[in-house]
Amino acid sequence: MNFYVEAASPASPEAGRLASVYGLENHGLTNLHRVYWNLPTASIYEEIVFRGGARCREYGQTYGPVGC
């Protein structure tokens, strides 16, 4: 089981407010679990750090194994 599928994400409330009502299913995308779009920069940084994908440096640069 993937921890990130079950864990509450710091970007979830923001993602819910910004999600399109049209939906990704209408674009032919299926089998989606959790999708974030149109997130502001601060929410993207929160999600990156939360998932352990990267770390933040002094002036907002990220670095890590995924090359964010």
Contact map, one row per residue, 1 for C-alpha under 8 A:
11101000000000000000000000000000000000000000000000000000000000000000
11111100000000000000000000000000000000000000000000000000000000000000
11111110000000000000000000000000000000000000000000000000000000000000
01111111100000000000000000000000000000000000000000100000000000000000
11111110000000000000000000000000110000000000000000000000000000000000
01111111000000000000000000000000000000000000000000000000000000000000
00111111100000000000000000000000000000000000000000000000000000000000
00010111110100000000000000000000000000000000000000000000000000000000
00010011111100000000000000000000000000000000001001000000000000000000
00000001111110000000000000000000000000000010011001000000000000000000
00000000111111100000000000000000000100000011011000000000000000000000
00000001111111110000000000000000000100000000000000000000000000000000
00000000011111111000000000000000000000000000000000000000000000000000
00000000001111111100000000000000000000100010000000000000000000000000
00000000001111111110000000000000000111100000000000000000000000000000
00000000000111111110000000000000000000000000000000000000000000000000
00000000000011111110000000000000000000000000000000000000000000000000
00000000000001111111000000000000000011100000000000000000000000000000
00000000000000111111101000000000000111000000000000000000000000000000
00000000000000000111111000000000000000000000000000000000000000000000
00000000000000000011111000000000000000000000000000000000000000000000
00000000000000000001111101000000000000000000000000000000000000000000
00000000000000000011111111100000000000000000000000000000000000000000
00000000000000000000011111111100000000000000000000000000000000000000
00000000000000000000001111111100000000000000000000000000000000000000
00000000000000000000011111111000000000000000000000000000000000000000
00000000000000000000001111111000000000000000000000000000000000000000
00000000000000000000000111111100000000000000000000000000000000000000
00000000000000000000000111111111000000000000000000000000000000000000
00000000000000000000000110011111000000000000000000000000000000000000
00000000000000000000000000001111100000000000000000000000000000000000
00000000000000000000000000001111111000000000000000000000000000000000
00001000000000000000000000000011111000000000000000000000000000000000
00001000000000000000000000000001111100000000000000000000000000000000
00000000000000000000000000000001111110000000000000000000000000000000
00000000001100100010000000000000011111100000000000000000000000000000
00000000000000100110000000000000001111100000000000000000000000000000
00000000000000100110000000000000000111110000000000000000000000000000
00000000000001100100000000000000000111111011000000000000000000000000
00000000000000000000000000000000000001111111000000000000000000000000
00000000000000000000000000000000000000111111100000000000000000000000
00000000000000000000000000000000000000011111110000000000000000000000
00000000011001000000000000000000000000111111111000000000000000000000
00000000001000000000000000000000000000111111111100000000000000000000
00000000000000000000000000000000000000001111111110000001000000000000
00000000011000000000000000000000000000000111111111000000000000000000
00000000111000000000000000000000000000000011111111100000000000000000
00000000000000000000000000000000000000000001111111111110000000000000
00000000000000000000000000000000000000000000111111111111000000000000
00000000110000000000000000000000000000000000011111111000000000000000
00010000000000000000000000000000000000000000001111111000000000000000
00000000000000000000000000000000000000000000000111111110000000000000
00000000000000000000000000000000000000000000000111111110000000011101
00000000000000000000000000000000000000000000000110011111000001111111
00000000000000000000000000000000000000000000000110011111100001110000
00000000000000000000000000000000000000000000100010000111110111100000
00000000000000000000000000000000000000000000000000000011111111100000
00000000000000000000000000000000000000000000000000000001111110000000
00000000000000000000000000000000000000000000000000000000111110000000
00000000000000000000000000000000000000000000000000000001111111000000
00000000000000000000000000000000000000000000000000000001111111100000
00000000000000000000000000000000000000000000000000000111100111110011
00000000000000000000000000000000000000000000000000000111100011111011
00000000000000000000000000000000000000000000000000001110000001111111
00000000000000000000000000000000000000000000000000001100000000111110
00000000000000000000000000000000000000000000000000001100000000011111
00000000000000000000000000000000000000000000000000000100000001111111
00000000000000000000000000000000000000000000000000001100000001110111
